């Protein structure tokens, strides 16, 4: 890679570390192209991405985030999974790692926090941002429908009483 290419890659990585909710660091030794494509598809479905990175560039792009613990994550053949939502990249990577033992999750960088493999697994168990939004909307809509049902109930009962009197008089 020439100097201009390294500069572009470095700026891209800085953007990834700044804008991502969490950056999951993995070792991908032994994965075939088909398996990497499947992993990328799983991540893309959840709004995340996978990028194979050069360790030296990643360490420079970290720019001190996470301290020495974050620097130690970048050793060997490293690929990073990242997304704006801290949970979706961890969830997809953890799911794939359970299916395929060749993908090993090393840890993650969340802002200035550094997570180990257990921390990433715990993060993957949390609901994603979209799931939380869905639950919140469901909670907000549920009381409104209950209120509408309660308000309509007396009117419906009154209509049935009037109809019953009308049928009684007709008979």
C-alpha positions in Angstrom: 0.0 0.0 0.0 1.4 3.4 -1.0 1.5 6.4 1.3 -1.6 8.0 -0.1 -3.5 4.7 0.3 -2.4 4.4 3.9 -3.5 8.0 4.6 -7.0 7.3 3.2 -7.2 4.0 5.2 -6.1 5.8 8.4 -8.7 8.5 8.0 -11.4 5.8 7.3 -10.4 3.9 10.5 -10.4 7.1 12.6 -14.0 7.7 11.3 -14.9 4.1 12.2 -13.6 4.4 15.8 -15.2 7.8 16.3 -18.7 7.1 14.9 -19.2 3.5 15.9 -21.1 2.5 19.0 -18.7 -0.5 19.4 -15.9 -2.0 17.3 -15.7 -5.7 17.7 -12.2 -7.1 17.1 -11.9 -10.6 15.8 -9.4 -13.1 14.4 -10.5 -14.7 11.2 -7.7 -17.2 10.5 -9.0 -20.1 8.4 -12.2 -18.6 7.2 -13.0 -19.2 3.6 -14.2 -16.5 1.2 -17.7 -18.0 1.3 -17.7 -17.9 5.1 -16.5 -14.3 5.1 -19.2 -13.4 2.6 -21.8 -15.1 4.9 -20.5 -13.1 7.9 -20.6 -9.9 6.0 -24.1 -10.6 4.9 -25.2 -11.3 8.5 -23.6 -8.1 9.7 -25.1 -6.0 6.8 -28.5 -7.4 7.7 -28.1 -5.9 11.1 -26.7 -2.6 9.8 -23.1 -3.4 10.6 -20.0 -3.9 8.5 -16.8 -6.0 8.6 -13.4 -4.7 7.6 -10.0 -6.4 7.6 -7.5 -4.0 9.0 -3.8 -3.5 9.3 -2.8 -3.6 12.9 -0.4 -0.8 12.8 -2.9 1.5 11.1 -5.6 0.5 13.6 -3.3 1.3 16.5 -2.6 4.7 15.1 -6.3 5.4 14.3 -7.2 4.5 17.9 -5.4 7.7 18.9 -5.1 6.7 22.6 -8.7 5.5 23.0 -8.9 2.6 25.4 -5.2 2.9 26.3 -2.8 0.0 26.2 -5.6 -2.6 26.5 -7.1 -1.5 23.2 -3.7 -1.5 21.5 -3.2 -5.2 22.6 -6.3 -6.3 20.8 -4.7 -5.6 17.5 -2.3 -8.5 17.1 -2.4 -11.2 14.4 -4.9 -11.3 11.5 -7.6 -8.9 12.6 -11.0 -8.0 11.2 -13.3 -5.5 12.9 -17.1 -5.5 12.9 -18.7 -2.1 13.6 -22.0 -0.3 13.5 -23.5 2.9 14.9 -25.5 0.7 17.3 -23.2 -0.8 19.9 -25.2 -4.0 20.0 -25.8 -5.1 16.4 -22.2 -5.7 15.4 -21.5 -7.7 18.6 -24.7 -9.7 18.2 -24.1 -10.7 14.6 -20.4 -11.5 15.2 -21.2 -13.5 18.3 -23.9 -15.5 16.5 -21.5 -16.3 13.6 -18.7 -17.2 16.1 -21.0 -19.8 17.7 -21.7 -21.4 14.4 -18.1 -21.2 13.1 -15.1 -21.8 15.5 -12.7 -20.2 13.0 -13.9 -16.7 13.9 -12.6 -15.8 17.4 -13.8 -12.7 19.1 -10.9 -11.0 20.9 -12.7 -8.0 22.4 -14.3 -4.7 21.6 -13.6 -1.0 21.9 -16.6 1.1 23.0 -15.5 4.8 23.1 -12.8 4.7 25.8 -14.0 1.4 27.2 -12.3 -1.9 26.2 -14.3 -5.1 26.5 -12.9 -8.7 26.6 -14.6 -11.6 24.8 -17.0 -12.2 27.7 -18.0 -8.5 27.6 -18.7 -8.8 23.9 -20.8 -11.9 24.6 -22.8 -10.0 27.3 -23.2 -7.0 24.9 -24.6 -9.4 22.2 -27.3 -10.6 24.6 -28.7 -7.0 25.0 -31.6 -6.0 22.7 -30.6 -3.9 19.7 -31.5 -0.3 19.3 -34.3 -1.2 16.8 -35.7 -3.8 19.2 -35.7 -1.2 22.0 -37.5 1.3 19.8 -40.1 -1.3 18.9 -40.7 -2.1 22.6 -41.0 1.6 23.5 -43.5 2.3 20.7 -45.5 -0.7 21.8 -45.5 0.6 25.4 -46.6 4.0 24.3 -49.4 2.7 22.0 -50.8 0.1 24.5 -52.2 2.7 26.9 -53.7 4.7 24.1 -55.6 1.7 22.8 -56.8 0.8 26.3 -58.0 4.4 26.8 -59.9 4.3 23.5 -61.5 0.9 24.5 -62.6 2.3 27.9 -64.0 5.5 26.4 -65.9 3.6 23.7 -67.4 1.0 26.1 -70.0 3.2 27.7 -71.2 4.5 24.4 -71.5 0.9 23.1 -73.4 -0.1 26.2 -75.8 2.8 25.8 -76.4 1.9 22.2 -77.3 -1.7 23.2 -79.7 -0.5 25.9 -81.5 1.9 23.5 -81.7 -0.9 20.9 -83.0 -3.3 23.5 -85.8 -0.8 24.5 -86.6 -0.3 20.8 -87.0 -4.0 20.3 -89.1 -4.3 23.4 -91.5 -1.6 22.3 -91.7 -3.1 18.8 -92.7 -6.5 20.3 
